[in-house]
Amino acid sequence: MKFGQSARSAGRTIKAIGLSLALLAAPQVANAQAAAAEATATEAAAVATDAAAATAAPAVAAPAPAPAAPAVDPNDPRFKVAPGGYTPMQPTPGKGMPVDGGLGTQTQFSDVGDQANALHDALLYIIVAITIFVFLLLAFVVLRFNKRANPVPSKTSHNTALEVVWTAVPILILLGIAVPSISLIAKQFEPAPAKALTIKATGNQWFWTYTYPDNGGFEVISNMLPDEEAAKRGEPLKMGVDYRMVVPVGEPIRLQVTAADVIHSFAIPSLWYKIDGVPGRINEKTLTIREPGVYYGQCSELCGVRHGYMPIAIEALPRDKFNAWVLTQSGGKIDGLPEAPAAAEAAPAAAAPAAEAAPAPAA
C-alpha cells in the first residue's frame, strides 16, 4: 500500500519537474523560431534585390559635352578661298629659272638668298683684290730679284714686321669671312614656327613626291614633261613638270626632305635653297618665298642614269589661291580650319541605342 502511494507520488513529482522544465524552455524556443524566420526573410529580400538588379538596364553615364569648336573668323586670310578656283600660274621668263648667257647667281626671291648673294658679291671683291695683290707681288719678285737684275742675292734671314703683317692680315680676312658665313648658315637652319605649314618632299628614281600632312595628307607625284608638252605650256626646256609643288607665298614652310631609294638633293637656286634627301632620314629646313611665281630647280646629287631629268617646280601663290588649289586635291582640306562638329556629336548618338535597347525592370 505504501509502495503504491510512493510510486504515484514519485510519478507526480517527475511530471511536475518536466512541466517546470518545459515552462522554462518555451521562451528560448520561441526566440529561436523568431530569429530563424527573420533570417529567412532577410535572405529572401536579398535574392529579390539581386534578381531585380540583374534584370534592370545598366546605367549609362551621360556623355560629357563636346568642347565647342573655336570660332572661325570669316575675314581670316588663312581660310579664304579665291573665287573661281585654281588656275595654274604661267612662269615669268627669266624669273626663278636659268637664263641664256647668265653670269653670277640667279636673282633671289628669299631673305636668305639676299643675304647669301650679298656675301657672295663681297667675297668676289675680296678674292679679286687678293688675286691682284699676289700677282703683282709675284711680278715684282721675278723682275726685281732675278739673276741679271740682282747678281748678289740678299742674305736677309727674316723681317719681324713683315712676318707680323702677313700673319695678321690673313687672320683678319678669314675672320671677316667667317662671321657672316656662320650667321648665314644659322639663318638657313632657323626652325619654322610651330604652326608653319609642313610639306614633305621625297626623292625617287627619277621623280619627286610631295605630301601635305597638314592639308589632309594628300600626295602629288611630279614628273618631267616631254619637250613638246613643255613647249605647249610655256615651260622652260627640261624644267617643266606635270604637277608642281604648290605653296603659299610669304609664309614660312617647314619642308622635310627624304629619299625612297638613293641619295637625292632638293635644290632651288633662285631661293638659295638646297637640302639632301637621304633614305631612312628626314632633313628639314624652312622655306619662305617672298613673291608669287614659279621657281625651278633640279636634283643636285648624282642619283642614277636619269639624274638630269628630275626637275623641281615650286608654284608660290597667295593664300586664297593656295587654298583653292588644296580643295582641288582628293581629300584636301585647308590647314588650320577646325573640324566640323559632326564627329563630336557622333559619340552621344552612338550611346543612345544601347539605352533604348535595355529591357525594363520586372514589376
C-alpha positions as a Python dict, from the first residue, in 0.01 Angstrom:
ca = {
    (1, 'M'): (0, 0, 0),
    (2, 'K'): (269, 235, 97),
    (3, 'F'): (471, 118, -204),
    (4, 'G'): (189, 216, -445),
    (5, 'Q'): (144, 554, -286),
    (6, 'S'): (516, 615, -310),
    (7, 'A'): (516, 526, -682),
    (8, 'R'): (227, 758, -756),
    (9, 'S'): (389, 1030, -554),
    (10, 'A'): (717, 986, -748),
    (11, 'G'): (533, 1000, -1082),
    (12, 'R'): (359, 1324, -987),
    (13, 'T'): (691, 1467, -881),
    (14, 'I'): (854, 1375, -1216),
    (15, 'K'): (564, 1528, -1411),
    (16, 'A'): (589, 1844, -1206),
    (17, 'I'): (961, 1869, -1279),
    (18, 'G'): (906, 1808, -1653),
    (19, 'L'): (633, 2071, -1664),
    (20, 'S'): (862, 2319, -1493),
    (21, 'L'): (1142, 2249, -1743),
    (22, 'A'): (901, 2292, -2033),
    (23, 'L'): (782, 2623, -1899),
    (24, 'L'): (1143, 2739, -1864),
    (25, 'A'): (1243, 2629, -2221),
    (26, 'A'): (940, 2777, -2400),
    (27, 'P'): (1074, 3140, -2429),
    (28, 'Q'): (1410, 3025, -2574),
    (29, 'V'): (1237, 2810, -2838),
    (30, 'A'): (1012, 3099, -2936),
    (31, 'N'): (1309, 3333, -2969),
    (32, 'A'): (1497, 3081, -3186),
    (33, 'Q'): (1199, 3037, -3416),
    (34, 'A'): (1161, 3414, -3450),
    (35, 'A'): (1531, 3455, -3534),
    (36, 'A'): (1510, 3179, -3795),
    (37, 'A'): (1208, 3341, -3953),
    (38, 'E'): (1380, 3678, -3963),
    (39, 'A'): (1693, 3529, -4130),
    (40, 'T'): (1478, 3359, -4390),
    (41, 'A'): (1301, 3685, -4468),
    (42, 'T'): (1632, 3875, -4499),
    (43, 'E'): (1774, 3613, -4736),
    (44, 'A'): (1462, 3626, -4950),
    (45, 'A'): (1483, 4004, -4971),
    (46, 'A'): (1849, 3986, -5080),
    (47, 'V'): (1766, 3733, -5352),
    (48, 'A'): (1484, 3954, -5475),
    (49, 'T'): (1717, 4256, -5485),
    (50, 'D'): (1980, 4064, -5684),
    (51, 'A'): (1720, 3946, -5930),
    (52, 'A'): (1589, 4296, -5978),
    (53, 'A'): (1943, 4428, -6033),
    (54, 'A'): (2012, 4154, -6289),
    (55, 'T'): (1704, 4237, -6491),
    (56, 'A'): (1739, 4615, -6468),
    (57, 'A'): (1904, 4807, -6757),
    (58, 'P'): (2270, 4902, -6695),
    (59, 'A'): (2318, 5263, -6602),
    (60, 'V'): (2453, 5469, -6892),
    (61, 'A'): (2668, 5761, -6792),
    (62, 'A'): (2568, 6084, -6955),
    (63, 'P'): (2825, 6174, -7223),
    (64, 'A'): (3046, 6468, -7149),
    (65, 'P'): (2955, 6770, -7358),
    (66, 'A'): (3180, 6804, -7662),
    (67, 'P'): (3412, 7103, -7649),
    (68, 'A'): (3285, 7384, -7860),
    (69, 'A'): (3473, 7431, -8186),
    (70, 'P'): (3672, 7752, -8191),
    (71, 'A'): (3501, 8028, -8378),
    (72, 'V'): (3632, 8085, -8729),
    (73, 'D'): (3685, 8442, -8833),
    (74, 'P'): (3546, 8470, -9188),
    (75, 'N'): (3792, 8751, -9252),
    (76, 'D'): (4096, 8542, -9152),
    (77, 'P'): (4310, 8529, -9469),
    (78, 'R'): (4427, 8178, -9382),
    (79, 'F'): (4083, 8035, -9458),
    (80, 'K'): (3984, 8238, -9763),
    (81, 'V'): (3940, 8066, -10098),
    (82, 'A'): (3992, 8252, -10422),
    (83, 'P'): (3673, 8283, -10626),
    (84, 'G'): (3684, 8091, -10950),
    (85, 'G'): (3900, 7808, -10817),
    (86, 'Y'): (4260, 7730, -10910),
    (87, 'T'): (4432, 7811, -11238),
    (88, 'P'): (4800, 7712, -11285),
    (89, 'M'): (5029, 8014, -11287),
    (90, 'Q'): (5229, 8083, -11600),
    (91, 'P'): (5605, 8114, -11546),
    (92, 'T'): (5767, 8454, -11594),
    (93, 'P'): (6062, 8441, -11838),
    (94, 'G'): (6388, 8495, -11653),
    (95, 'K'): (6229, 8470, -11308),
    (96, 'G'): (6313, 8169, -11094),
    (97, 'M'): (6493, 7996, -11380),
    (98, 'P'): (6833, 7997, -11554),
    (99, 'V'): (6879, 8240, -11842),
    (100, 'D'): (7094, 8222, -12152),
    (101, 'G'): (7431, 8386, -12103),
    (102, 'G'): (7371, 8436, -11733),
    (103, 'L'): (7671, 8546, -11525),
    (104, 'G'): (7667, 8507, -11150),
    (105, 'T'): (7385, 8382, -10933),
    (106, 'Q'): (7017, 8393, -11021),
    (107, 'T'): (6805, 8679, -10890),
    (108, 'Q'): (6699, 8587, -10538),
    (109, 'F'): (6342, 8575, -10406),
    (110, 'S'): (6403, 8491, -10041),
    (111, 'D'): (6561, 8677, -9749),
    (112, 'V'): (6822, 8405, -9708),
    (113, 'G'): (6903, 8437, -10078),
    (114, 'D'): (6953, 8811, -10047),
    (115, 'Q'): (7193, 8768, -9755),
    (116, 'A'): (7383, 8489, -9930),
    (117, 'N'): (7403, 8684, -10255),
    (118, 'A'): (7542, 8988, -10072),
    (119, 'L'): (7808, 8772, -9907),
    (120, 'H'): (7889, 8613, -10242),
    (121, 'D'): (7943, 8953, -10403),
    (122, 'A'): (8156, 9077, -10113),
    (123, 'L'): (8374, 8766, -10129),
    (124, 'L'): (8417, 8817, -10502),
    (125, 'Y'): (8572, 9161, -10442),
    (126, 'I'): (8797, 9022, -10168),
    (127, 'I'): (8911, 8734, -10386),
    (128, 'V'): (8983, 8964, -10682),
    (129, 'A'): (9183, 9201, -10459),
    (130, 'I'): (9390, 8916, -10312),
    (131, 'T'): (9450, 8768, -10656),
    (132, 'I'): (9571, 9101, -10799),
    (133, 'F'): (9796, 9161, -10497),
    (134, 'V'): (9956, 8817, -10522),
    (135, 'F'): (10005, 8856, -10897),
    (136, 'L'): (10173, 9197, -10856),
    (137, 'L'): (10392, 9066, -10573),
    (138, 'L'): (10497, 8772, -10785),
    (139, 'A'): (10575, 9000, -11080),
    (140, 'F'): (10782, 9229, -10854),
    (141, 'V'): (10984, 8938, -10719),
    (142, 'V'): (11050, 8800, -11067),
    (143, 'L'): (11159, 9137, -11207),
    (144, 'R'): (11347, 9268, -10905),
    (145, 'F'): (11526, 8960, -10784),
    (146, 'N'): (11622, 8772, -11100),
    (147, 'K'): (11985, 8682, -11159),
    (148, 'R'): (12051, 8960, -11409),
    (149, 'A'): (11895, 9238, -11201),
    (150, 'N'): (12031, 9111, -10872),
    (151, 'P'): (12360, 8922, -10923),
    (152, 'V'): (12441, 8933, -10550),
    (153, 'P'): (12139, 8797, -10359),
    (154, 'S'): (12042, 8935, -10023),
    (155, 'K'): (12124, 8729, -9715),
    (156, 'T'): (11837, 8864, -9506),
    (157, 'S'): (11710, 8579, -9286),
    (158, 'H'): (11390, 8735, -9154),
    (159, 'N'): (11185, 9051, -9113),
    (160, 'T'): (10973, 9065, -8799),
    (161, 'A'): (10744, 9343, -8917),
    (162, 'L'): (10662, 9168, -9245),
    (163, 'E'): (10603, 8838, -9069),
    (164, 'V'): (10355, 9002, -8830),
    (165, 'V'): (10175, 9166, -9121),
    (166, 'W'): (10145, 8859, -9341),
    (167, 'T'): (10020, 8659, -9042),
    (168, 'A'): (9774, 8913, -8901),
    (169, 'V'): (9619, 9027, -9230),
    (170, 'P'): (9508, 8677, -9345),
    (171, 'I'): (9367, 8612, -8997),
    (172, 'L'): (9160, 8930, -9015),
    (173, 'I'): (9042, 8843, -9367),
    (174, 'L'): (8936, 8494, -9258),
    (175, 'L'): (8752, 8633, -8957),
    (176, 'G'): (8577, 8882, -9182),
    (177, 'I'): (8460, 8591, -9398),
    (178, 'A'): (8377, 8353, -9112),
    (179, 'V'): (8144, 8580, -8913),
    (180, 'P'): (7887, 8649, -9189),
    (181, 'S'): (7924, 8292, -9316),
    (182, 'I'): (7831, 8144, -8978),
    (183, 'S'): (7545, 8391, -8948),
    (184, 'L'): (7417, 8284, -9291),
    (185, 'I'): (7436, 7915, -9201),
    (186, 'A'): (7246, 7979, -8879),
    (187, 'K'): (6979, 8175, -9067),
    (188, 'Q'): (6931, 7894, -9318),
    (189, 'F'): (6861, 7645, -9041),
    (190, 'E'): (6634, 7854, -8822),
    (191, 'P'): (6341, 7626, -8730),
    (192, 'A'): (6000, 7705, -8869),
    (193, 'P'): (5728, 7832, -8633),
    (194, 'A'): (5521, 7568, -8456),
    (195, 'K'): (5213, 7639, -8671),
    (196, 'A'): (5401, 7658, -9001),
    (197, 'L'): (5267, 7456, -9293),
    (198, 'T'): (5453, 7125, -9330),
    (199, 'I'): (5533, 6971, -9669),
    (200, 'K'): (5731, 6652, -9722),
    (201, 'A'): (5936, 6607, -10041),
    (202, 'T'): (6055, 6256, -10126),
    (203, 'G'): (6313, 6191, -10395),
    (204, 'N'): (6267, 5884, -10613),
    (205, 'Q'): (6446, 5749, -10918),
    (206, 'W'): (6362, 5974, -11104),
    (207, 'F'): (6076, 6190, -10986),
    (208, 'W'): (5959, 6380, -10679),
    (209, 'T'): (5668, 6311, -10444),
    (210, 'Y'): (5514, 6591, -10236),
    (211, 'T'): (5297, 6513, -9933),
    (212, 'Y'): (5081, 6767, -9747),
    (213, 'P'): (5014, 6626, -9396),
    (214, 'D'): (4852, 6949, -9272),
    (215, 'N'): (4607, 6957, -9563),
    (216, 'G'): (4458, 6611, -9533),
    (217, 'G'): (4767, 6407, -9620),
    (218, 'F'): (4719, 6401, -9997),
    (219, 'E'): (5015, 6333, -10225),
    (220, 'V'): (5136, 6489, -10551),
    (221, 'I'): (5368, 6300, -10788),
    (222, 'S'): (5582, 6524, -11009),
    (223, 'N'): (5747, 6405, -11333),
    (224, 'M'): (5933, 6597, -11601),
    (225, 'L'): (5727, 6693, -11905),
    (226, 'P'): (5830, 6581, -12254),
    (227, 'D'): (5985, 6865, -12453),
    (228, 'E'): (5681, 6904, -12680),
    (229, 'E'): (5437, 6927, -12390),
    (230, 'A'): (5664, 7167, -12201),
    (231, 'A'): (5677, 7395, -12506),
    (232, 'K'): (5295, 7395, -12530),
    (233, 'R'): (5265, 7502, -12167),
    (234, 'G'): (5533, 7769, -12194),
    (235, 'E'): (5768, 7588, -11956),
    (236, 'P'): (6148, 7622, -11979),
    (237, 'L'): (6327, 7335, -12153),
    (238, 'K'): (6395, 7033, -11930),
    (239, 'M'): (6247, 7218, -11630),
    (240, 'G'): (5869, 7181, -11669),
    (241, 'V'): (5678, 6919, -11469),
    (242, 'D'): (5328, 6778, -11489),
    (243, 'Y'): (5241, 6864, -11126),
    (244, 'R'): (5419, 7133, -10926),
    (245, 'M'): (5478, 7169, -10555),
    (246, 'V'): (5236, 7448, -10462),
    (247, 'V'): (5299, 7662, -10152),
    (248, 'P'): (5155, 7981, -10001),
    (249, 'V'): (5371, 8286, -10067),
    (250, 'G'): (5515, 8493, -9783),
    (251, 'E'): (5471, 8219, -9522),
    (252, 'P'): (5743, 8004, -9362),
    (253, 'I'): (5714, 7647, -9487),
    (254, 'R'): (5853, 7353, -9292),
    (255, 'L'): (5998, 7148, -9578),
    (256, 'Q'): (6102, 6795, -9486),
    (257, 'V'): (6315, 6613, -9743),
    (258, 'T'): (6392, 6243, -9764),
    (259, 'A'): (6451, 5977, -10030),
    (260, 'A'): (6295, 5643, -10113),
    (261, 'D'): (6591, 5472, -10281),
    (262, 'V'): (6926, 5654, -10315),
    (263, 'I'): (7052, 5995, -10204),
    (264, 'H'): (6891, 6290, -10382),
    (265, 'S'): (6923, 6665, -10328),
    (266, 'F'): (6645, 6924, -10342),
    (267, 'A'): (6788, 7248, -10483),
    (268, 'I'): (6624, 7575, -10597),
    (269, 'P'): (6898, 7827, -10696),
    (270, 'S'): (6671, 8135, -10708),
    (271, 'L'): (6564, 8070, -10347),
    (272, 'W'): (6913, 7980, -10225),
    (273, 'Y'): (6768, 7653, -10102),
    (274, 'K'): (6942, 7317, -10104),
    (275, 'I'): (6899, 7016, -9879),
    (276, 'D'): (6988, 6650, -9922),
    (277, 'G'): (6732, 6370, -9924),
    (278, 'V'): (6874, 6059, -9757),
    (279, 'P'): (6688, 5724, -9739),
    (280, 'G'): (6569, 5647, -9387),
    (281, 'R'): (6630, 6002, -9266),
    (282, 'I'): (6431, 6327, -9275),
    (283, 'N'): (6619, 6655, -9318),
    (284, 'E'): (6434, 6978, -9252),
    (285, 'K'): (6475, 7345, -9345),
    (286, 'T'): (6248, 7646, -9354),
    (287, 'L'): (6144, 7778, -9694),
    (288, 'T'): (5996, 8127, -9731),
    (289, 'I'): (5925, 8272, -10076),
    (290, 'R'): (5886, 8646, -10100),
    (291, 'E'): (5694, 8686, -10427),
    (292, 'P'): (5433, 8485, -10617),
    (293, 'G'): (5579, 8297, -10910),
    (294, 'V'): (5711, 7967, -11041),
    (295, 'Y'): (6063, 7872, -10929),
    (296, 'Y'): (6266, 7594, -11085),
    (297, 'G'): (6541, 7367, -10963),
    (298, 'Q'): (6682, 7019, -11007),
    (299, 'C'): (6809, 6722, -10814),
    (300, 'S'): (7168, 6814, -10727),
    (301, 'E'): (7301, 6475, -10620),
    (302, 'L'): (7407, 6217, -10878),
    (303, 'C'): (7135, 5954, -10837),
    (304, 'G'): (7148, 5733, -11144),
    (305, 'V'): (7115, 5725, -11519),
    (306, 'R'): (6827, 5978, -11534),
    (307, 'H'): (6963, 6214, -11270),
    (308, 'G'): (6945, 6504, -11516),
    (309, 'Y'): (6571, 6452, -11565),
    (310, 'M'): (6447, 6526, -11213),
    (311, 'P'): (6340, 6892, -11231),
    (312, 'I'): (6170, 7071, -10942),
    (313, 'A'): (5898, 7331, -10993),
    (314, 'I'): (5757, 7530, -10699),
    (315, 'E'): (5449, 7745, -10754),
    (316, 'A'): (5411, 8016, -10488),
    (317, 'L'): (5055, 8151, -10465),
    (318, 'P'): (4867, 8391, -10240),
    (319, 'R'): (4697, 8209, -9953),
    (320, 'D'): (4345, 8223, -10101),
    (321, 'K'): (4463, 8073, -10430),
    (322, 'F'): (4666, 7812, -10244),
    (323, 'N'): (4353, 7713, -10052),
    (324, 'A'): (4164, 7687, -10381),
    (325, 'W'): (4434, 7454, -10514),
    (326, 'V'): (4421, 7241, -10198),
    (327, 'L'): (4047, 7190, -10241),
    (328, 'T'): (4105, 7052, -10592),
    (329, 'Q'): (4307, 6764, -10444),
    (330, 'S'): (4144, 6439, -10335),
    (331, 'G'): (4100, 6457, -9957),
    (332, 'G'): (4245, 6807, -9940),
    (333, 'K'): (4143, 7039, -9656),
    (334, 'I'): (4251, 7388, -9555),
    (335, 'D'): (4516, 7372, -9283),
    (336, 'G'): (4416, 7525, -8950),
    (337, 'L'): (4045, 7511, -9025),
    (338, 'P'): (3857, 7350, -8728),
    (339, 'E'): (3691, 7014, -8788),
    (340, 'A'): (3314, 7006, -8831),
    (341, 'P'): (3123, 6923, -8508),
    (342, 'A'): (2968, 6610, -8665),
    (343, 'A'): (3246, 6393, -8525),
    (344, 'A'): (3188, 6523, -8172),
    (345, 'E'): (2812, 6459, -8196),
    (346, 'A'): (2861, 6101, -8312),
    (347, 'A'): (2951, 5972, -7963),
    (348, 'P'): (2619, 6064, -7790),
    (349, 'A'): (2426, 5935, -8090),
    (350, 'A'): (2604, 5601, -8068),
    (351, 'A'): (2527, 5568, -7694),
    (352, 'A'): (2152, 5625, -7739),
    (353, 'P'): (2063, 5284, -7898),
    (354, 'A'): (2222, 5099, -7607),
    (355, 'A'): (1999, 5278, -7357),
    (356, 'E'): (1688, 5220, -7567),
    (357, 'A'): (1758, 4850, -7618),
    (358, 'A'): (1793, 4775, -7243),
    (359, 'P'): (1488, 4577, -7109),
    (360, 'A'): (1271, 4746, -6848),
    (361, 'P'): (1299, 4600, -6493),
    (362, 'A'): (1032, 4347, -6395),
    (363, 'A'): (742, 4480, -6193),
}
